[in-house]
C-alpha cells in the first residue's frame, strides 16, 4: 500500500494504527478501497495561535462531511492529498499525469478519476498531524490556490457529471463567500430588518460554522494534550472570538482568486519547528 503525505505531515500513533487496520481489512476483503482519514493542525499552536484556530474547521470538516462521504464509499467532496491510503497498483492504474489543469489540486482531480474508473473509498480511523500556515498572506494564497484548482477539477476533470455534481455545488457555494461577507458587513453598518426566512437560514449557517469549529478544536486540544478544563474553556472562548476574522479571511481568499488569480503554484512556507 502507498501512503500519501505532504512534506510537513507527521504520522502519530492513532494514524499509524488506523492505516494498519485499513490495509489489513482491504487486503482481506479484496475490495482495495481508497482510504482517507482526519488531519489535525495543533503542532505550532504556541507560535501561531490564531492561524491554528483558523484551521480548526478543517478538522471539523473531516469529521463531518468528509467522514459521511467516505463512509458512503464515494468522494463527494474531493480528497486531501496529505492523508491517502491506497494500494500501489490502484494508484498506478489511475495515474497522476493530469497536465496543468489537474496539477493544482491534484488530490481532488485524482479522486474523481478514481471514482470514474470504479474504485471506491473508505474512512481510516486515526489522525495525522499537519501544520497550519505561518502568515496571513500564505493563508490567503493557499486558499486561493485551492479555490482555483477545485474550479478546474469541477469543470475539466474527464469524468461523468455525477462525480462532479456535489463537488461543483459545494464549490459554487464557496464562490458566494465574498458576497455573503459583504452583505453581512453592509448590514452591520447600515442596519435594517431581514425576513424571518433569511434570519433562520443565517442562524442555521452560523450554528453549523460554530459546531464545525468546536468539533475540530476539541480533537486538536485532545491530540495536543491539553486536558485542563480551564485551559480548554479558554481556547473555546478564543476560538469563538476568532470566527469572524477567520471567516473574513476565508471569504477574502476567494475574492482574491476571482479578482487576481494566481499564474503559478504558490508554495506555502511552513516552519519545521514544533
Beta strands, then each sheet from edge to edge (+ up, - down):
strand 1: 2-4
strand 2: 10-11
strand 3: 34-40
strand 4: 84-86
strand 5: 121-129
sheet 1: 1+ 4- 3+ 5+ 2-
end
